[in-house]
Amino acid sequence: MSDARMLLVLTTLPDEATATRIARDLVERGLAACVSIGAPVRSIYRWQGGVEDAQEVPLTIKTSAAAYDALAAALRAAHPYELPEIVAVPVERGLDEYLSWVDECTRPAAPSA
């Protein structure tokens, strides 16, 4: 298994257009190797003293532990929710080649001379 630590970062967004825009931005910026956009889900949650019932679009973001802080900051800045779900789950095991690919895709570019 690769020495690099891979994370799955989970979030939800209010609609597919927002989910697609944010997913594309994270991948283009090298903060995520891949973002899977799920089918709409129904979320029931407590918010500001009440119980809410909303349709949301889930994202599963594949990134490295090294890229997490920058990814979380970018996600927080782009997210339309006042308090977005941003939860990182460590990947314990996986195909070495896939884990290496995630690491390579999210490695910061070397400074140019």
N, C-alpha and C positions, 0 to 999 in steps of 0.2 A: 504494500500500500504506500502511496505517496506520503512524503513528510508534510506536505502542505495540508492545511485544514480547510475543508470545504464547509460552507454553511448553506442551508436553505433558509431564505428570509421570506416570511409570509406577511402579506398585507391584503387589504380589501379596498376597492375603490367604488365610487357611486355608479359608474357606467363604463361601457366598453371603450368608448372614444378616449376617455381619460386614462384608462388602463393601458391602452395601446400606445398612447403618447408617452407615458411614463416608462413603460417597458422598453420602447425603442430608444429613448434617451439614455437609460441606464446601460444598455448594451453598447450603444454608439460611444459612450464616454468611457467604456472599459471597466465599469463598476460591476457589471454582471456578465457572465459568459452566455447566459440564456435566461429568459423569463417566460414562463408558461402562464398563459392567460386562461383561466378556467371559465366554465359556464356560470352564468349568474346563480347566486345562492340567496336564500332568504336568511337574513340575520335578525335575531331577536336579542336585544341587549338593553342593559340599564344605562341611561344617560341623563344627567342633570335632574335626578329625582324621579324620572319616569321610565317606562318601558317602551322602547322603540321597536318597530318592525319595518325592515327595509330590505330592498333587493340590492345586492352588491356583487361586484366582480372580483374574484380572488386572483392574486398573483402569487406564484411560487418563483422566487428569484434564486438562481444558482450563482454563488459568489465565493470568494476566498475569505478567510478570516482577516487577512491583511487588508482587504478592500472594504471591510464592513463599515468602518467609521465614516469613510467618504460616501459610501452607498447610503447609509442611514441619514446622513446630512442632506444629500441630494434628494432622497425620497421625502424627507420631512419638508424640505423647501418647496417641492412640487406638489405635495399632497393637499387636496382641498379640505380635508377634515381638520377640525381644531385639534383633535387628539387621534392621530392615525395609529392603527395597529401596525407595529413594526416589531416582529418577533423573529429571532434567529435561532435556528435549530442546528446543532453540529451534526455532521455526517460522520458516523462511526466507521463505516466501511464502504467500499465501492470499487468499481473497476479502476485499476491504476491509471489506465490510459485516459479515462474520463476525468478523474480527479486532477490529473496533470493538465488536461485541456482547460479545465476551469481555472486552474492556477495561472496558466499561460495567458488566458484571455483577460484576466483581471490584474496582471502584474503591471505596475506603473511603468511607463516608458522611461528609458534611460535619458538623462538630460543630454541635449545635443551640445557638442563642443563649439 
